[in-house]
Amino acid sequence: MNKVAKFGGSSLADAVQFRKVAAIVKGDPDRRVIIVSACGKSVVEREKVTDLLYRLYACIQGDRGYEEIWESIVNRYVTIRDELGMVCDIESELVGIYNRLEKDVSVEWLVSRGEYLCSLLMAEYLGYSFIDATKVLFFHEDGILDREKSKYALGKILEDHCGIVIPGFYGAFPNGEIHTLGRGGSDVSGSMIADLMEAELYENWSDVSGIFMVDPRIIPEAVKCSHISYQKVRELSHLGANILHEDTIFPLLSRNISLVIRNTNAPQDPGTLVTAQEIDPCEICGITGKKGYSLLRVYKEELSIENDWLLTIANTLRELPVSIEYIRNSIDHYTIVFKEVECIDTLLSSLPDNYEHIHSLAILGIVGNTLEPRRIERALASLHDSEIEVYYSSQDPHTSTCIFLVNDRQLEDAIRILYYAFLG
């Protein structure tokens, strides 16, 4: 089977995790194409390398000392190399990076070095060839993948190598400069590579055994989904579930490439299979949420037919800028849910006198297949009985997704209540 295997930061945190990855890769000869993230948190190291690199960049720009941060980065890679008994000259690579730590250093180049260094080590440990992502993933100036050029390059590489390791998270612009794919972008790198090589399966390895109905950190006994659709994964990811980068799915769609989410620490677990269609759709696929939102209600008689007010609000939000999640209107008011911003006073000063602004809210979402109204009513009643106020609710019958807005501090409690309301 033609497949791609991507390993996340938790799978590459230290030498112990490297050994687990190697055992998984060597256990299946079809795992010829490996995508890796930067080193994540470990038992000893409590900060991800990518976070260290962002802090390093901030120190450089702020003319602050960064030697301690740099030493932490160096120690991570040198320790992994030494504990695995490799001879990779990682010091030369680190010196090359250090010599470029000037104010004009590109943030995208700097933060991508985590994946770059990790891939060098993993390639040597596996006995595979290291292929820099800048030689495989080519992007147009607008950030869109140059699929034809990338597909041709990858095809030539696969002809010449039996096994390859490619850094996730980045590729190259036409001028050769680094283009990053955002936090969690290694997931997207893996799906792009899977599409380009026409893979049948994309394996995404992390520290969880698939997709659970609720984050196991909130409910340890949460039910796991054995099979879920692309669309439901995108919805859950958008609503705050720490599953995949929400853009991971797009490259897989055209060829209906199956995705499986598996656990590096428990490779015997089958994980969760993600495909275009669910085989046995369940009523509830997941309950999740994300914090840091505000609600704004603007009241004015016949506001719905006074388009100038809506344009004023929309233009102000665009200038701040504000990320709008939901808008709903009635004859005399508009309700807008948006990501909180520090400069909210600028927005409020442009509004009619009669408005309501509520901050420190969380979006709570239920994603399912057959969310009947009576079940939603039961969920609302459960929240009310537990003294959790719902500031906003909305149900999309086309996607079977239901949204509530609750207080930030009550999000985890609300998730527990809804879980047991549906499964209890």
C-alpha positions, 0 to 999 in steps of 0.5 A: 500500500502506498502511504505517508506517515507523519509524526507529531511533536509529542512523538519526537520529544526525546530519544525514547520517542525516536525509538518508538517512531523507528519501531513503527516505521520499520514494522511496515515496509510501506512506510517509505515517506515520513513527515516529521514535526519539531520536538514537542514537550517531554517528561524533562523538557516542558516547552516545545522547540517551536515555542522556543524558536518563537521566543528566540525571535522575539528576543532578537527583535526586542534586543533582549538576551537569548543565550539561555533559550538558544542553549535549550534548543541546542541541548534538545537536539544534541541530547537526542543525537547522543542518546541514540548513538548517532554521528550526525554533525548536528553542531554544524547545523546549529552553528549555521543557524546561530550565525544568522541570528540577526534582526533581519532574520526571517521569522518563517526561516527561524521557526522552521528550523525545528522541523529541519533539525528533527528531520536530519536526526530522524533520517539518519536514525532510520537510514532514510534520505533527508529531503528538505521540504524546500525541494518538494513543496513549492508555493506560488507567491500567494501561498497556494501550492504549485501542485504541478511543480511539487508533484514532479519534484516528489516523483523524481525523488521517490524514483531515486530513494527507497525511504525519505524523511521530509520536514513538515510545516514549511516549503518554499516560495518562488524566490527560495524563501521559506513559507510556513503553514501555520501552527500545526502545519505539519499535518497539512504538509503530510496531507499535501505529500499524500496527495502528490504521491497519490497515496492510499493512506495518510497516517497521522501519529500523535500521543492519542489513540484517535478521535474521542467524543470529548478531550480525554483530559476532561473526561478520561473515559470518553468514547472513541470514534472508530470512524468519522468523516472528513467534514466532521473532523473539520468542524470539530477542529474549527470548534477547538478540538485538538485533532488536526490542523483544519486545512489537513483535509483539503488535499485528501479530498480529490482522491478520497485518501483515507486518514488514520489517527494513531498513537505512537505510544500505543501502536497496537491501537487501531486509532480512528479512520477518517474517510469521505463518508462514515460507515456507521454514523453515530448521533454525536461525533464530538463535543468541544470548545474554545475560549476567548470570545465576545458577544455583541448585541446591537439594539435599534428599532428596525435595525435589520432594514438600516443597512448603514448601521451594519456596514458601519459595524462591519467596516469597524470590525475589518479595520481592527481587525476582528475575526467574526465567528457568527452573525444573527439578526432580528428586526430590532437587533444584530448579534455578533460573536467574535474573537476578543481583541484589546482595542474593543473600545474603538468598535464600541464607540461606533455603535448606537447607544443601546448595545450589550457587550459580553466578554470572556466567553467560550464557544461550545460545540456539538457535532453530530449526524442526527441532532434532533430538537428534543435532544438539544432541548435536553442539553440546554436544560442540563446546562440550565440545571447546572447553573451554566448560562447560555448567552447564545445558541445556534443550530445548523440543520445542514451540518448537524452542528449546534453552538452554545456560548458560555462563560470561559470559566465554565467551558470544561464543566459544560462539556462534561454536562453535555457529554453525560446528557447525551450518553448518560 
